[in-house]
Amino acid sequence: MLSEFKIEGGDFTRAGYASSQIKKILKNLNVSPDVVKRVVVALYEAEVNIVAHAFKGVIVADISNSGIKLVLEDEGPGIPDIGMAMTKGYSTASQTVREMGFGAGMGLPNIKDNADRFEIVSEVGKGTRLSIEIDFL
Amino acid sequence: MIIRELCEMVSGRIVCGESRREESVEYAFASDLMSDVLTVRNGNFLMITGLANIQSVRTAEMSDVPFMLLCRNKKATEQMIEVAQENKLLIVESPYSMFRCVGILYNAGLKPLF
């Protein structure tokens, strides 16, 4: 099952809508609550990252019997140093983002912690692509 | 700790999820940083925050948090209440600071997660 969501950069009133929809779908499929939480926490952090840092983005969720694959692609400034971005506590978030409760430098490491497989590719000046896979079993 | 009793201790007012007031909670986590809340694997706790915007409610939703205490006299917005109701989240507003709320509730037996 494929679901697609368009994300607008800077629109914090909508941030989390896609994650909320995916949570409803997974609960309806009777996926275990522990797995649902891992999926939506990782997805929510990634969704907020697009809103916080990019101009716009797309989330594609591919749900099968065995798990979920989430691909998040954005058009934005990209990440110059992915190693630094993966370091807990490192953040380039603006004051506005911090006022929304984010920008603590915990997002990407937390996404990785919750994922069974995680990949990040970024090109400065173009954008970032995240792939998050979580098994249901 | 019963939510109704907790409310009395912090001079709180339930603004959403009133039907859960007789439920009980054993643990609490206090933070204005939502990413910190999202690192907590356990979901059954009281989230204490001064962050009164839609992201605090979304964070509670993603974390399976059933109860939220808004301190520092912060008020839940209409959008927050709408999303909280969808997710059966109970929200309490307290005029006390986060430090005061946490101190009172810790002394009354509410446990830290770590």
gemmi code that builds the backbone of each chain (N, CA, C; Angstrom):
import gemmi

chains = {
    "A": [
        ("MET", (0.842, -1.183, 0.000), (0.000, 0.000, 0.000), (0.889, 1.247, 0.000)),
        ("LEU", (0.628, 2.140, -0.969), (1.432, 3.356, -1.063), (0.622, 4.578, -0.617)),
        ("SER", (1.226, 5.413, 0.207), (0.603, 6.684, 0.601), (1.612, 7.790, 0.357)),
        ("GLU", (1.113, 8.932, -0.133), (2.020, 10.051, -0.417), (1.487, 11.327, 0.240)),
        ("PHE", (2.412, 12.089, 0.807), (2.048, 13.351, 1.463), (2.999, 14.446, 1.014)),
        ("LYS", (2.427, 15.596, 0.672), (3.256, 16.754, 0.307), (3.455, 17.623, 1.554)),
        ("ILE", (4.685, 18.069, 1.761), (5.009, 18.859, 2.954), (5.511, 20.240, 2.527)),
        ("GLU", (4.976, 21.274, 3.166), (5.406, 22.648, 2.887), (6.407, 23.105, 3.941)),
        ("GLY", (7.519, 23.621, 3.503), (8.503, 24.159, 4.431), (7.930, 25.326, 5.221)),
        ("GLY", (8.204, 25.377, 6.516), (7.784, 26.492, 7.354), (6.376, 26.404, 7.905)),
        ("ASP", (5.591, 25.432, 7.440), (4.192, 25.349, 7.873), (4.071, 24.458, 9.117)),
        ("PHE", (4.353, 25.048, 10.274), (4.348, 24.260, 11.508), (2.939, 23.884, 11.967)),
        ("THR", (1.908, 24.581, 11.458), (0.553, 24.202, 11.887), (0.181, 22.831, 11.321)),
        ("ARG", (0.809, 22.452, 10.209), (0.501, 21.158, 9.574), (1.538, 20.074, 9.896)),
        ("ALA", (2.659, 20.473, 10.491), (3.724, 19.495, 10.764), (3.193, 18.408, 11.684)),
        ("GLY", (3.319, 17.178, 11.262), (2.829, 16.050, 12.054), (1.570, 15.439, 11.475)),
        ("TYR", (0.963, 16.125, 10.493), (-0.276, 15.603, 9.903), (-0.023, 14.266, 9.206)),
        ("ALA", (1.048, 14.203, 8.418), (1.352, 12.957, 7.694), (1.631, 11.821, 8.684)),
        ("SER", (2.403, 12.123, 9.731), (2.730, 11.100, 10.727), (1.462, 10.602, 11.419)),
        ("SER", (0.547, 11.536, 11.674), (-0.717, 11.185, 12.317), (-1.535, 10.245, 11.418)),
        ("GLN", (-1.551, 10.541, 10.110), (-2.300, 9.694, 9.169), (-1.693, 8.292, 9.097)),
        ("ILE", (-0.365, 8.234, 9.059), (0.307, 6.928, 9.000), (0.030, 6.135, 10.283)),
        ("LYS", (0.002, 6.827, 11.414), (-0.297, 6.146, 12.682), (-1.679, 5.499, 12.629)),
        ("LYS", (-2.655, 6.244, 12.097), (-4.029, 5.705, 12.001), (-4.054, 4.464, 11.103)),
        ("ILE", (-3.343, 4.532, 9.980), (-3.319, 3.394, 9.056), (-2.714, 2.172, 9.746)),
        ("LEU", (-1.573, 2.355, 10.418), (-0.891, 1.222, 11.058), (-1.736, 0.634, 12.189)),
        ("LYS", (-2.417, 1.491, 12.938), (-3.271, 0.977, 14.016), (-4.422, 0.153, 13.437)),
        ("ASN", (-4.970, 0.622, 12.311), (-6.050, -0.129, 11.662), (-5.573, -1.467, 11.129)),
        ("LEU", (-4.285, -1.549, 10.815), (-3.717, -2.810, 10.318), (-3.275, -3.715, 11.476)),
        ("ASN", (-3.556, -3.273, 12.709), (-3.199, -4.045, 13.914), (-1.706, -4.299, 14.057)),
        ("VAL", (-0.903, -3.360, 13.605), (0.546, -3.443, 13.825), (0.784, -3.208, 15.325)),
        ("SER", (1.761, -3.903, 15.900), (1.961, -3.818, 17.356), (2.265, -2.375, 17.776)),
        ("PRO", (1.719, -1.957, 18.931), (1.879, -0.561, 19.379), (3.345, -0.134, 19.488)),
        ("ASP", (4.225, -1.033, 19.906), (5.646, -0.676, 20.027), (6.237, -0.317, 18.665)),
        ("VAL", (5.856, -1.089, 17.649), (6.366, -0.829, 16.298), (5.747, 0.457, 15.747)),
        ("VAL", (4.454, 0.643, 15.985), (3.779, 1.865, 15.512), (4.488, 3.083, 16.097)),
        ("LYS", (4.828, 3.000, 17.374), (5.479, 4.150, 18.006), (6.839, 4.421, 17.368)),
        ("ARG", (7.615, 3.367, 17.115), (8.924, 3.562, 16.467), (8.760, 4.223, 15.100)),
        ("VAL", (7.765, 3.753, 14.342), (7.538, 4.310, 12.996), (7.166, 5.784, 13.081)),
        ("VAL", (6.191, 6.095, 13.928), (5.675, 7.476, 13.906), (6.641, 8.462, 14.567)),
        ("VAL", (7.413, 8.002, 15.543), (8.417, 8.896, 16.135), (9.479, 9.233, 15.084)),
        ("ALA", (9.961, 8.206, 14.367), (10.968, 8.447, 13.322), (10.398, 9.336, 12.221)),
        ("LEU", (9.162, 9.032, 11.807), (8.545, 9.796, 10.717), (8.259, 11.237, 11.140)),
        ("TYR", (7.783, 11.406, 12.339), (7.458, 12.753, 12.831), (8.716, 13.624, 12.901)),
        ("GLU", (9.792, 13.065, 13.429), (11.053, 13.820, 13.475), (11.482, 14.220, 12.057)),
        ("ALA", (11.346, 13.279, 11.123), (11.766, 13.547, 9.746), (10.842, 14.567, 9.075)),
        ("GLU", (9.557, 14.453, 9.372), (8.574, 15.402, 8.815), (8.861, 16.818, 9.339)),
        ("VAL", (9.128, 16.918, 10.637), (9.453, 18.226, 11.229), (10.737, 18.785, 10.603)),
        ("ASN", (11.689, 17.908, 10.324), (12.935, 18.366, 9.688), (12.668, 19.041, 8.347)),
        ("ILE", (11.753, 18.463, 7.552), (11.421, 19.076, 6.251), (10.791, 20.455, 6.484)),
        ("VAL", (9.825, 20.506, 7.409), (9.159, 21.781, 7.700), (10.173, 22.813, 8.209)),
        ("ALA", (11.104, 22.345, 9.034), (12.063, 23.256, 9.678), (13.150, 23.737, 8.735)),
        ("HIS", (13.579, 22.890, 7.811), (14.788, 23.218, 7.049), (14.593, 23.375, 5.535)),
        ("ALA", (13.548, 22.752, 4.978), (13.450, 22.711, 3.509), (12.373, 23.667, 2.983)),
        ("PHE", (12.354, 23.822, 1.655), (11.309, 24.635, 1.018), (10.024, 23.816, 0.879)),
        ("LYS", (10.213, 22.565, 0.476), (9.075, 21.642, 0.373), (9.602, 20.216, 0.282)),
        ("GLY", (8.705, 19.266, 0.440), (9.144, 17.873, 0.376), (7.986, 16.926, 0.136)),
        ("VAL", (8.335, 15.681, -0.076), (7.326, 14.631, -0.296), (7.680, 13.429, 0.579)),
        ("ILE", (6.651, 12.867, 1.201), (6.826, 11.638, 1.981), (6.083, 10.525, 1.251)),
        ("VAL", (6.764, 9.433, 0.996), (6.107, 8.258, 0.411), (6.248, 7.109, 1.405)),
        ("ALA", (5.114, 6.547, 1.795), (5.108, 5.421, 2.730), (4.654, 4.176, 1.977)),
        ("ASP", (5.451, 3.140, 2.015), (5.123, 1.872, 1.348), (4.959, 0.805, 2.430)),
        ("ILE", (3.721, 0.418, 2.654), (3.420, -0.542, 3.729), (3.161, -1.920, 3.121)),
        ("SER", (3.877, -2.925, 3.622), (3.649, -4.301, 3.183), (3.302, -5.138, 4.414)),
        ("ASN", (3.153, -6.437, 4.202), (2.845, -7.317, 5.342), (4.001, -7.394, 6.322)),
        ("SER", (5.217, -7.190, 5.796), (6.397, -7.396, 6.652), (6.959, -6.118, 7.266)),
        ("GLY", (6.557, -4.951, 6.746), (7.108, -3.726, 7.318), (6.720, -2.483, 6.548)),
        ("ILE", (7.384, -1.402, 6.869), (7.098, -0.122, 6.221), (8.403, 0.493, 5.733)),
        ("LYS", (8.336, 1.065, 4.521), (9.475, 1.817, 4.006), (9.008, 3.253, 3.792)),
        ("LEU", (9.722, 4.174, 4.425), (9.392, 5.595, 4.309), (10.507, 6.285, 3.549)),
        ("VAL", (10.141, 7.018, 2.501), (11.137, 7.813, 1.780), (10.697, 9.268, 1.850)),
        ("LEU", (11.602, 10.105, 2.365), (11.309, 11.538, 2.491), (12.318, 12.298, 1.653)),
        ("GLU", (11.824, 12.992, 0.639), (12.710, 13.767, -0.236), (12.323, 15.230, -0.153)),
        ("ASP", (13.328, 16.072, 0.073), (12.995, 17.493, 0.116), (13.841, 18.302, -0.851)),
        ("GLU", (13.303, 19.484, -1.181), (14.067, 20.485, -1.919), (14.442, 21.546, -0.888)),
        ("GLY", (15.734, 21.688, -0.685), (16.159, 22.617, 0.358), (17.652, 22.845, 0.320)),
        ("PRO", (18.202, 23.346, 1.417), (19.627, 23.704, 1.425), (20.567, 22.504, 1.460)),
        ("GLY", (20.026, 21.329, 1.814), (20.893, 20.160, 1.946), (21.712, 20.216, 3.229)),
        ("ILE", (22.457, 19.131, 3.472), (23.268, 19.036, 4.696), (24.741, 18.941, 4.294)),
        ("PRO", (25.532, 19.958, 4.645), (26.945, 19.949, 4.232), (27.754, 18.825, 4.872)),
        ("ASP", (27.460, 18.501, 6.139), (28.246, 17.498, 6.850), (27.293, 16.544, 7.573)),
        ("ILE", (27.010, 15.417, 6.933), (26.034, 14.481, 7.505), (26.547, 13.899, 8.826)),
        ("GLY", (27.846, 13.690, 8.921), (28.435, 13.169, 10.164), (28.128, 14.079, 11.346)),
        ("MET", (28.290, 15.380, 11.123), (27.975, 16.343, 12.180), (26.471, 16.342, 12.486)),
        ("ALA", (25.655, 16.292, 11.422), (24.194, 16.324, 11.598), (23.691, 15.113, 12.381)),
        ("MET", (24.443, 14.013, 12.311), (24.045, 12.802, 13.043), (24.537, 12.818, 14.487)),
        ("THR", (25.289, 13.845, 14.865), (25.824, 13.932, 16.223), (24.768, 14.495, 17.168)),
        ("LYS", (24.523, 13.778, 18.266), (23.516, 14.240, 19.224), (23.896, 15.620, 19.767)),
        ("GLY", (22.961, 16.552, 19.714), (23.187, 17.895, 20.241), (23.576, 18.907, 19.182)),
        ("TYR", (23.928, 18.440, 17.963), (24.302, 19.384, 16.902), (23.047, 19.799, 16.132)),
        ("SER", (22.862, 21.109, 15.959), (21.675, 21.586, 15.244), (21.963, 22.906, 14.549)),
        ("THR", (21.323, 23.098, 13.400), (21.417, 24.386, 12.711), (20.044, 25.061, 12.679)),
        ("ALA", (19.149, 24.600, 13.538), (17.763, 25.088, 13.509), (17.674, 26.569, 13.888)),
        ("SER", (16.688, 27.229, 13.293), (16.462, 28.655, 13.563), (15.769, 28.843, 14.915)),
        ("GLN", (15.699, 30.080, 15.360), (15.007, 30.400, 16.615), (13.527, 30.000, 16.524)),
        ("THR", (12.918, 30.196, 15.357), (11.503, 29.833, 15.178), (11.299, 28.344, 15.417)),
        ("VAL", (12.212, 27.553, 14.873), (12.114, 26.092, 15.037), (12.271, 25.727, 16.511)),
        ("ARG", (13.193, 26.387, 17.184), (13.418, 26.102, 18.613), (12.187, 26.473, 19.442)),
        ("GLU", (11.517, 27.544, 19.040), (10.300, 27.948, 19.759), (9.177, 26.924, 19.598)),
        ("MET", (9.280, 26.096, 18.558), (8.283, 25.042, 18.361), (8.650, 23.773, 19.132)),
        ("GLY", (9.776, 23.802, 19.865), (10.144, 22.650, 20.693), (11.129, 21.713, 20.033)),
        ("PHE", (11.678, 22.152, 18.888), (12.647, 21.297, 18.178), (13.983, 22.034, 18.050)),
        ("GLY", (14.922, 21.419, 17.338), (16.214, 22.066, 17.167), (17.184, 21.759, 18.294)),
        ("ALA", (16.977, 20.609, 18.967), (17.881, 20.225, 20.051), (19.010, 19.329, 19.544)),
        ("GLY", (18.977, 19.041, 18.251), (20.010, 18.174, 17.704), (19.804, 16.706, 18.060)),
        ("MET", (18.551, 16.334, 18.266), (18.235, 14.948, 18.637), (17.502, 14.210, 17.516)),
        ("GLY", (17.027, 14.945, 16.524), (16.135, 14.374, 15.522), (16.726, 13.237, 14.709)),
        ("LEU", (17.791, 13.521, 13.968), (18.357, 12.484, 13.096), (18.859, 11.267, 13.888)),
        ("PRO", (19.591, 11.476, 15.012), (20.005, 10.291, 15.786), (18.811, 9.464, 16.282)),
        ("ASN", (17.722, 10.147, 16.642), (16.537, 9.420, 17.125), (15.859, 8.654, 15.989)),
        ("ILE", (15.862, 9.234, 14.783), (15.304, 8.527, 13.621), (16.099, 7.234, 13.406)),
        ("LYS", (17.415, 7.358, 13.444), (18.279, 6.180, 13.229), (18.049, 5.121, 14.312)),
        ("ASP", (17.911, 5.586, 15.571), (17.697, 4.648, 16.686), (16.406, 3.847, 16.523)),
        ("ASN", (15.396, 4.473, 15.934), (14.105, 3.807, 15.800), (13.994, 2.952, 14.538)),
        ("ALA", (14.906, 3.155, 13.596), (14.812, 2.450, 12.308), (15.565, 1.123, 12.344)),
        ("ASP", (15.087, 0.165, 11.553), (15.867, -1.063, 11.343), (16.918, -0.817, 10.273)),
        ("ARG", (16.561, -0.025, 9.269), (17.523, 0.398, 8.239), (17.288, 1.882, 7.957)),
        ("PHE", (18.394, 2.615, 7.874), (18.292, 4.067, 7.718), (19.374, 4.542, 6.757)),
        ("GLU", (18.971, 5.402, 5.834), (19.936, 5.918, 4.864), (19.656, 7.398, 4.654)),
        ("ILE", (20.723, 8.166, 4.558), (20.546, 9.598, 4.302), (21.535, 10.035, 3.228)),
        ("VAL", (20.988, 10.730, 2.231), (21.809, 11.256, 1.143), (21.442, 12.723, 0.993)),
        ("SER", (22.445, 13.567, 0.839), (22.136, 14.985, 0.736), (23.081, 15.686, -0.224)),
        ("GLU", (22.539, 16.660, -0.926), (23.362, 17.465, -1.827), (23.135, 18.936, -1.476)),
        ("VAL", (24.216, 19.614, -1.154), (24.109, 21.023, -0.752), (23.505, 21.843, -1.899)),
        ("GLY", (22.511, 22.648, -1.556), (21.847, 23.498, -2.563), (20.724, 22.800, -3.297)),
        ("LYS", (20.572, 21.495, -3.103), (19.497, 20.779, -3.814), (18.475, 20.166, -2.851)),
        ("GLY", (18.972, 19.365, -1.918), (18.022, 18.759, -0.984), (18.544, 17.498, -0.333)),
        ("THR", (17.649, 16.848, 0.405), (18.019, 15.684, 1.212), (17.005, 14.567, 0.992)),
        ("ARG", (17.509, 13.329, 1.005), (16.632, 12.163, 0.864), (16.904, 11.203, 2.006)),
        ("LEU", (15.845, 10.883, 2.745), (15.950, 9.932, 3.850), (15.179, 8.666, 3.492)),
        ("SER", (15.751, 7.539, 3.814), (15.034, 6.274, 3.669), (15.029, 5.589, 5.033)),
        ("ILE", (13.835, 5.273, 5.497), (13.671, 4.667, 6.821), (12.873, 3.375, 6.641)),
        ("GLU", (13.434, 2.268, 7.087), (12.696, 1.002, 7.005), (12.535, 0.420, 8.399)),
        ("ILE", (11.327, -0.013, 8.693), (11.056, -0.643, 9.996), (10.244, -1.917, 9.756)),
        ("ASP", (10.742, -3.020, 10.314), (10.081, -4.320, 10.154), (8.947, -4.457, 11.156)),
        ("PHE", (7.908, -5.159, 10.752), (6.776, -5.368, 11.664), (7.001, -6.572, 12.580)),
        ("LEU", (7.899, -7.470, 12.203), (8.069, -8.706, 12.985), (9.128, -8.560, 14.052)),
    ],
    "B": [
        ("MET", (-1.029, 7.820, 40.912), (-1.663, 9.078, 41.292), (-2.854, 9.340, 40.372)),
        ("ILE", (-4.002, 9.613, 40.996), (-5.224, 9.886, 40.226), (-5.125, 11.303, 39.629)),
        ("ILE", (-5.514, 11.435, 38.371), (-5.402, 12.726, 37.682), (-6.174, 13.834, 38.417)),
        ("ARG", (-7.348, 13.489, 38.932), (-8.154, 14.486, 39.660), (-7.376, 15.045, 40.862)),
        ("GLU", (-6.690, 14.156, 41.569), (-5.915, 14.590, 42.746), (-4.703, 15.426, 42.308)),
        ("LEU", (-4.093, 14.978, 41.228), (-2.942, 15.702, 40.663), (-3.335, 17.144, 40.320)),
        ("CYS", (-4.520, 17.292, 39.734), (-5.024, 18.623, 39.357), (-5.132, 19.522, 40.581)),
        ("GLU", (-5.667, 18.960, 41.643), (-5.840, 19.761, 42.876), (-4.484, 20.232, 43.394)),
        ("MET", (-3.483, 19.361, 43.322), (-2.155, 19.695, 43.857), (-1.500, 20.863, 43.120)),
        ("VAL", (-1.761, 20.982, 41.820), (-1.097, 22.033, 41.037), (-2.076, 23.154, 40.666)),
        ("SER", (-3.211, 23.201, 41.389), (-4.278, 24.183, 41.089), (-4.631, 24.149, 39.609)),
        ("GLY", (-4.722, 22.930, 39.108), (-4.917, 22.757, 37.661), (-6.378, 22.706, 37.250)),
        ("ARG", (-6.572, 22.867, 35.962), (-7.915, 22.816, 35.373), (-7.844, 21.931, 34.130)),
        ("ILE", (-8.718, 20.941, 34.073), (-8.742, 20.067, 32.895), (-9.463, 20.796, 31.763)),
        ("VAL", (-8.798, 20.946, 30.629), (-9.425, 21.669, 29.507), (-9.793, 20.730, 28.364)),
        ("CYS", (-9.410, 19.467, 28.508), (-9.684, 18.511, 27.439), (-9.496, 17.101, 27.996)),
        ("GLY", (-10.389, 16.182, 27.648), (-10.243, 14.791, 28.098), (-10.760, 14.567, 29.505)),
        ("GLU", (-11.742, 15.360, 29.915), (-12.320, 15.305, 31.268), (-12.710, 13.879, 31.681)),
        ("SER", (-13.149, 13.074, 30.720), (-13.621, 11.712, 31.051), (-12.504, 10.818, 31.604)),
        ("ARG", (-11.241, 11.261, 31.470), (-10.126, 10.439, 31.963), (-9.649, 10.878, 33.345)),
        ("ARG", (-10.394, 11.788, 33.995), (-9.911, 12.392, 35.247), (-9.733, 11.390, 36.382)),
        ("GLU", (-10.425, 10.246, 36.328), (-10.279, 9.255, 37.405), (-9.198, 8.227, 37.088)),
        ("GLU", (-8.552, 8.364, 35.940), (-7.463, 7.436, 35.602), (-6.218, 7.796, 36.405)),
        ("SER", (-5.285, 6.853, 36.483), (-4.087, 7.126, 37.286), (-2.827, 7.071, 36.434)),
        ("VAL", (-1.787, 7.713, 36.928), (-0.500, 7.751, 36.241), (0.601, 7.563, 37.281)),
        ("GLU", (1.667, 6.874, 36.877), (2.738, 6.546, 37.833), (4.018, 7.336, 37.562)),
        ("TYR", (4.236, 7.676, 36.282), (5.496, 8.317, 35.884), (5.256, 9.679, 35.232)),
        ("ALA", (6.304, 10.521, 35.243), (6.212, 11.820, 34.570), (7.544, 12.168, 33.917)),
        ("PHE", (7.450, 13.022, 32.896), (8.642, 13.512, 32.196), (8.384, 14.982, 31.887)),
        ("ALA", (9.338, 15.848, 32.256), (9.144, 17.288, 32.073), (10.159, 17.837, 31.081)),
        ("SER", (9.674, 18.511, 30.052), (10.590, 19.108, 29.078), (9.844, 20.078, 28.169)),
        ("ASP", (10.554, 21.115, 27.726), (10.019, 21.982, 26.676), (10.589, 21.583, 25.321)),
        ("LEU", (11.493, 20.618, 25.323), (12.088, 20.129, 24.080), (11.362, 18.861, 23.618)),
        ("MET", (10.667, 18.973, 22.519), (9.859, 17.854, 22.067), (10.720, 16.680, 21.606)),
        ("SER", (11.889, 16.973, 21.052), (12.776, 15.887, 20.635), (13.220, 15.045, 21.828)),
        ("ASP", (13.348, 15.668, 22.997), (13.670, 14.909, 24.212), (12.524, 13.970, 24.566)),
        ("VAL", (11.314, 14.480, 24.484), (10.144, 13.647, 24.788), (10.093, 12.463, 23.819)),
        ("LEU", (10.431, 12.727, 22.560), (10.343, 11.682, 21.528), (11.410, 10.598, 21.678)),
        ("THR", (12.394, 10.820, 22.546), (13.401, 9.764, 22.770), (12.938, 8.771, 23.840)),
        ("VAL", (11.841, 9.096, 24.524), (11.364, 8.205, 25.589), (10.584, 7.050, 24.965)),
        ("ARG", (11.031, 5.831, 25.217), (10.389, 4.668, 24.582), (9.053, 4.308, 25.245)),
        ("ASN", (9.014, 4.424, 26.587), (7.775, 4.159, 27.311), (6.761, 5.267, 26.976)),
        ("GLY", (5.475, 4.927, 26.859), (4.504, 5.957, 26.511), (3.577, 6.337, 27.646)),
        ("ASN", (3.553, 5.534, 28.697), (2.531, 5.737, 29.718), (3.021, 6.667, 30.830)),
        ("PHE", (3.075, 7.962, 30.518), (3.538, 8.915, 31.517), (2.817, 10.257, 31.350)),
        ("LEU", (2.963, 11.086, 32.370), (2.439, 12.452, 32.307), (3.520, 13.331, 31.689)),
        ("MET", (3.174, 14.009, 30.607), (4.123, 14.921, 29.961), (3.899, 16.319, 30.540)),
        ("ILE", (4.944, 16.863, 31.179), (4.846, 18.202, 31.778), (5.632, 19.160, 30.892)),
        ("THR", (4.973, 20.197, 30.399), (5.651, 21.117, 29.480), (5.075, 22.535, 29.588)),
        ("GLY", (5.845, 23.475, 29.151), (5.356, 24.845, 29.053), (5.167, 25.231, 27.592)),
        ("LEU", (5.290, 24.253, 26.715), (5.176, 24.522, 25.279), (3.719, 24.383, 24.851)),
        ("ALA", (3.064, 25.522, 24.665), (1.644, 25.504, 24.315), (1.474, 25.767, 22.831)),
        ("ASN", (1.806, 24.802, 22.024), (1.516, 24.894, 20.594), (1.184, 23.515, 20.059)),
        ("ILE", (0.801, 23.465, 18.805), (0.299, 22.211, 18.230), (1.352, 21.097, 18.282)),
        ("GLN", (2.640, 21.478, 18.274), (3.671, 20.439, 18.260), (3.761, 19.665, 19.574)),
        ("SER", (3.388, 20.295, 20.688), (3.411, 19.538, 21.949), (2.326, 18.450, 21.925)),
        ("VAL", (1.178, 18.773, 21.337), (0.100, 17.780, 21.247), (0.452, 16.694, 20.233)),
        ("ARG", (1.060, 17.095, 19.115), (1.496, 16.091, 18.126), (2.550, 15.160, 18.744)),
        ("THR", (3.445, 15.734, 19.546), (4.471, 14.922, 20.193), (3.831, 13.911, 21.141)),
        ("ALA", (2.834, 14.361, 21.896), (2.110, 13.447, 22.788), (1.434, 12.346, 21.972)),
        ("GLU", (0.864, 12.734, 20.844), (0.191, 11.748, 19.979), (1.177, 10.683, 19.498)),
        ("MET", (2.316, 11.127, 18.981), (3.293, 10.176, 18.440), (3.902, 9.306, 19.539)),
        ("SER", (3.988, 9.860, 20.752), (4.614, 9.138, 21.865), (3.624, 8.288, 22.652)),
        ("ASP", (2.347, 8.285, 22.248), (1.298, 7.558, 22.978), (1.149, 8.057, 24.414)),
        ("VAL", (1.385, 9.334, 24.612), (1.265, 9.916, 25.952), (-0.219, 10.202, 26.230)),
        ("PRO", (-0.751, 9.719, 27.368), (-2.184, 9.908, 27.629), (-2.549, 11.216, 28.336)),
        ("PHE", (-1.576, 11.814, 29.077), (-1.887, 12.989, 29.893), (-0.817, 14.068, 29.719)),
        ("MET", (-1.273, 15.342, 29.620), (-0.317, 16.450, 29.502), (-0.641, 17.521, 30.534)),
        ("LEU", (0.405, 18.026, 31.191), (0.243, 19.138, 32.133), (0.944, 20.357, 31.547)),
        ("LEU", (0.143, 21.395, 31.251), (0.699, 22.644, 30.722), (0.948, 23.575, 31.901)),
        ("CYS", (2.210, 23.888, 32.150), (2.526, 24.726, 33.312), (2.782, 26.178, 32.869)),
        ("ARG", (3.218, 27.014, 33.835), (3.538, 28.432, 33.602), (2.342, 29.238, 33.090)),
        ("ASN", (1.123, 28.763, 33.433), (-0.095, 29.467, 33.045), (-0.307, 29.520, 31.530)),
        ("LYS", (0.312, 28.584, 30.825), (0.124, 28.521, 29.363), (-1.261, 27.937, 29.076)),
        ("LYS", (-1.851, 28.404, 27.996), (-3.200, 27.975, 27.641), (-3.184, 27.145, 26.360)),
        ("ALA", (-3.952, 26.080, 26.374), (-4.074, 25.252, 25.172), (-4.857, 26.015, 24.115)),
        ("THR", (-4.360, 25.995, 22.877), (-5.067, 26.677, 21.792), (-6.219, 25.797, 21.288)),
        ("GLU", (-7.106, 26.397, 20.500), (-8.225, 25.633, 19.929), (-7.727, 24.463, 19.093)),
        ("GLN", (-6.676, 24.726, 18.307), (-6.129, 23.660, 17.459), (-5.552, 22.529, 18.312)),
        ("MET", (-4.884, 22.897, 19.409), (-4.340, 21.876, 20.321), (-5.460, 21.004, 20.877)),
        ("ILE", (-6.545, 21.657, 21.303), (-7.658, 20.907, 21.910), (-8.325, 19.997, 20.881)),
        ("GLU", (-8.434, 20.496, 19.657), (-9.038, 19.688, 18.590), (-8.247, 18.399, 18.349)),
        ("VAL", (-6.923, 18.540, 18.222), (-6.074, 17.358, 17.968), (-6.026, 16.468, 19.215)),
        ("ALA", (-6.020, 17.089, 20.404), (-6.011, 16.311, 21.651), (-7.282, 15.470, 21.763)),
        ("GLN", (-8.420, 16.057, 21.417), (-9.687, 15.309, 21.494), (-9.689, 14.118, 20.540)),
        ("GLU", (-9.149, 14.323, 19.343), (-9.046, 13.224, 18.371), (-8.264, 12.052, 18.942)),
        ("ASN", (-7.284, 12.381, 19.796), (-6.376, 11.354, 20.314), (-6.649, 10.996, 21.779)),
        ("LYS", (-7.782, 11.454, 22.286), (-8.190, 11.158, 23.673), (-7.123, 11.561, 24.684)),
        ("LEU", (-6.447, 12.665, 24.396), (-5.406, 13.183, 25.298), (-6.047, 14.123, 26.324)),
        ("LEU", (-5.718, 13.909, 27.591), (-6.205, 14.807, 28.647), (-5.177, 15.917, 28.840)),
        ("ILE", (-5.670, 17.175, 28.875), (-4.760, 18.306, 29.099), (-5.195, 19.058, 30.355)),
        ("VAL", (-4.218, 19.296, 31.241), (-4.441, 20.087, 32.452), (-3.631, 21.378, 32.329)),
        ("GLU", (-4.231, 22.505, 32.645), (-3.495, 23.778, 32.692), (-3.234, 24.143, 34.149)),
        ("SER", (-2.000, 24.542, 34.451), (-1.658, 24.961, 35.816), (-1.002, 26.346, 35.784)),
        ("PRO", (-1.318, 27.187, 36.770), (-0.679, 28.505, 36.815), (0.750, 28.434, 37.365)),
        ("TYR", (1.138, 27.292, 37.909), (2.452, 27.175, 38.544), (3.577, 27.000, 37.519)),
        ("SER", (4.803, 27.347, 37.948), (5.978, 27.147, 37.096), (6.251, 25.648, 36.941)),
        ("MET", (7.069, 25.301, 35.964), (7.409, 23.891, 35.774), (8.121, 23.358, 37.023)),
        ("PHE", (9.037, 24.146, 37.577), (9.785, 23.731, 38.768), (8.836, 23.411, 39.918)),
        ("ARG", (7.862, 24.285, 40.119), (6.915, 24.088, 41.218), (6.034, 22.851, 40.975)),
        ("CYS", (5.523, 22.721, 39.771), (4.695, 21.542, 39.439), (5.477, 20.258, 39.674)),
        ("VAL", (6.691, 20.230, 39.139), (7.523, 19.025, 39.240), (7.824, 18.713, 40.708)),
        ("GLY", (8.156, 19.750, 41.486), (8.476, 19.546, 42.904), (7.296, 18.978, 43.665)),
        ("ILE", (6.126, 19.554, 43.451), (4.914, 19.093, 44.148), (4.610, 17.636, 43.785)),
        ("LEU", (4.654, 17.347, 42.488), (4.247, 16.012, 42.037), (5.277, 14.951, 42.414)),
        ("TYR", (6.543, 15.320, 42.416), (7.602, 14.379, 42.826), (7.439, 14.045, 44.307)),
        ("ASN", (7.196, 15.082, 45.107), (7.015, 14.874, 46.556), (5.779, 14.017, 46.839)),
        ("ALA", (4.785, 14.113, 45.956), (3.542, 13.365, 46.160), (3.650, 11.927, 45.656)),
        ("GLY", (4.808, 11.573, 45.075), (5.031, 10.180, 44.711), (5.078, 9.866, 43.224)),
        ("LEU", (4.864, 10.871, 42.367), (4.985, 10.613, 40.926), (6.467, 10.319, 40.620)),
        ("LYS", (6.717, 9.258, 39.824), (8.095, 8.794, 39.642), (8.725, 9.340, 38.368)),
        ("PRO", (10.051, 9.548, 38.374), (10.753, 9.926, 37.128), (10.939, 8.678, 36.258)),
        ("LEU", (11.074, 8.887, 34.953), (11.289, 7.751, 34.037), (12.719, 7.232, 34.137)),
        ("PHE", (13.647, 8.133, 34.437), (15.038, 7.708, 34.632), (15.764, 8.755, 35.447)),
    ],
}
model = gemmi.Model(1)
for chain_id, residues in chains.items():
    chain = gemmi.Chain(chain_id)
    for i, (resn, *xyz) in enumerate(residues, 1):
        res = gemmi.Residue()
        res.name, res.seqid = resn, gemmi.SeqId(i, " ")
        for name, pos in zip(("N", "CA", "C"), xyz):
            atom = gemmi.Atom()
            atom.name, atom.element = name, gemmi.Element(name[0])
            atom.pos, atom.b_iso = gemmi.Position(*pos), 0.0
            res.add_atom(atom)
        chain.add_residue(res)
    model.add_chain(chain)
structure = gemmi.Structure()
structure.add_model(model)
structure.setup_entities()
